[in-house]
Amino acid sequence: MNAIKRNIPNSITCCNLFSGCVACVFAFWGNFDYAAFAVVAAAVFDFFDGFAARGLKAYSPMGKELDSLADDVSFGVAPSVAVYSYLDSCSAVSEYSFVPFLAFFIAVFSALRLAKFNIDERQTSSFIGLPTPANALFWMFIISTLNHYGLKLGVSGVAVLLVVEALFCYLMVSPLPMFSLKFHDFSLSNNKLRYLFLAVSVIFIIIFRMASFPVIILFYIMLSVIDDVAKKKA
């Protein structure tokens, strides 16, 4: 029984990894909607493996390493493949065949972010730098939305996309504090920022539907910056 309990979190982590692999395949096929929802599934599994580990007190060194490996596939490689596949389909980059490969810097910086997270003991109740799931969801749904409406970027559009990629890669390894959605209790006084974020996110989902995730991630970054400035002034 104890052996089963110890392996429940790792099993959930493996579901995260499986979802990430599925997302990569769909992204290579150009089915960006399914790829995006596979990453959403990976994010859900990623949340619940930690939840299960805490609830069952089933922490293990293997689980920590497995979690990072799964996260880099689901939240690093999968969005890289999606951006690569989309850019490769844009005629604007046909003369610059190296450009789509720049998408894989997302996977590289995701790995750096995860490695920093593993050795940084300050990130127990909040984050330093943009979490990889948030970055992945931003890119999966940006690409999914562009593809859904049949939008193929021109040279200037591709340049803007690459600048945004560079910015988000920096944010993942930046020293910027970002709040976590982990609730230690459900009191309003201790979770004002979390409740505000969740309430506004629901409104964004109702208004923007599939395109809401990039807007929600941008809102999350903005709230984190405002919260950090307010704390420094206090």
N, C-alpha and C positions, 0 to 999 in steps of 0.2 A: 504493500500500500504506500509506504514512504517513497519507494522508488518511482511509483506512478506519479505521486504528488510532485516530486522533484523534477520530473520531466515534462510536466504540463506547460510551464513557461517556455521551455525550449521547443516544444511542439508548436506552440503558437508562433514563436519566432520563425520556425521553418515554414509556416503558412505565409508569413510576411515575405520570406525569401522566394517561395513558390509564386506568389502574386507578382513580385518584382520581375521574375523570369518571364511570366506570362505577358506582363506589360512590355518588356523588351521585344518579344515576338510580335505582338500587335503593332508596336511602333515601327518595326522593320517592314511590316506589311502595309503600313500607311493607314491602319485603322486606329486613329488617334483617340477617338471617343472611348473605345474599349480599353485602350492603353491607359487613359487617364483614370477610368474607373477601377482598373486593376491596381493602380498606385493608391487610390483611395482605400481599397481593400487592404493593401499593405500597411497603410497608415493606421487603419483600425486595429489590425493585428499587432502593430508596433506599440500601440497604446495599451492593449490588453495583455501583452506579454509582461510588461513592467508591472501592471496592475496585479496580475496573477502572481508574479514573483514576490511582490510586497505582501499580498494577502495570504499566500501560502508559506511565506518565509522560506522560499526555495531559491535563494541566491546561489550562484556558483560562478567561478572564474570562466568556465566553459560557456555559460550562458551570456556573460558579458562580451566575450569575443565573438560568439555566434551572432549576437544582436548587431554588433558593428558590421560584420560581414554582410548580413542580410540587409542592413540599412544602406550600405554603399551600393548594393545591387538595385534595391527598390527605389532609393531616393537619390542615387548618383548616376548609375549606369542607365537606368530606364529613362529619365528625362534627357540624358545626353543622346541616347538613341533617337528619341522623339524629335529633338531639335535637329540632329543630324539628318534624319529622314526627310523632315520638312524642308530644310535648306537645300538638300540634294534635289528636291523636286522643283526648286525655284530656278527658272531659266536665267535669272539675273546673275547667278553665280556659275553659270556654265563655263565661262572663261577663267574662272578662279576655282579650280577643282579642290584646292586645299581648304577653302572656307568652311564647308560643312564639318570638317574634322575638328574645327575649333570648338564645336559643341562638347567635345569630350573633356574640356577643362571643367565642366560641371561635375563630372565624376571624380576628377583629380582633387578639386577643392572640397568636394563632399567627403572624400577619404581623409583629407587634412583636418576638416572640421570634426569628424568622428574620432580621429586619433587624439586631437586636442581635448575633446570632451572626456575621453577615457582617463586622461591623466590630470584633469583639472578638478580638484575636490570642491571648488566653489560652486559648481553647477548642480547642486542638489535640489534647490527649490526654484531656480530661475536659470536662464541661459545666458551665455556670453557668445554673441554672434548668432546669426540666423540659423535656426534648426534645419537640418536637412529635409525633414518631411515638408516643412513650409516652402522651402525652395523648390522641391520637386513638384508640389501641387501647383505652384505658380507657373512653372514651365509646361507641365502637362496640359493645363487648361488654357494657357495662352496658345499653344500649338493646336489644341483641339478646336478652339474657337476660330482661329484663322482658317483652319482646314474646313470646318463646318460651313463657313460662309464662302468658301472657295477663293480665299484671298491669298495671292502669291505676291510676296514682297519684291519690290524692285531693289536696285542697288542701294539707294538711300535707306529704304526700310530694313534691309539686311544689316546695314551698318549700325542703325539704331538698335536692332536686336542684339548685335554683338556687344555694343556698349552696355546695354542693360545686363547682358550675361556677365560681363566683366564686373559690373557693379555688384551683382548678386553673389558672384564668387568671392569678392572682397568682403561682403557682409557676413558670409559664412565663417570667415576666419578673423573678423574684426573684433575689437574689444567692446563693442556696443552691448550693454546689458539688455536682455529681452525677457519679458515676463513669461512664465510657464502657465499652462492651463491645468496643472495639477492642483486639485482642491484638497487641502488638509482638513478643512471644515467647510461648511456651507453658509457661514455667517456673511451678511452683506458687508459689514465693516472690514473684514479681512479679504474680501474678494470683489471689491467695487470694480476694479479694472477688468477682471475676468467676466463679470456679469455684463458690463458695458460692451465688451468685445463680442460676447455671444449674442446679445440682443441685436446689435447692429449687424452682425453676420447673418442672422436670420432675415433681417430686412433686405440685405444685399442679395441673398439667395432668392427671395420672392421677386425682387425687381430684375435681377440679371440672370437668374437661373444658371445655366452651364458656365457662363462667363463670370460668375460671381467669385470664383476662387482666386483669380489674380487680384481682384479688387479687395477681397478679404485679407490676402497676404500683405498688400500694400498698406491697408488700414492697420494691420497688426504691427508692421514696422513703424508706422507713424505714431501709434499709441506708445510703443516701447521707447521711442525717442523722446516723446513728450514726458513720459513717466520718469525717464532718466534725468532730463533737464530739471523737472520739478523736484526730484530727490536731491540733486546737487544744490539747488537754491534753498532747500529747507534747512 
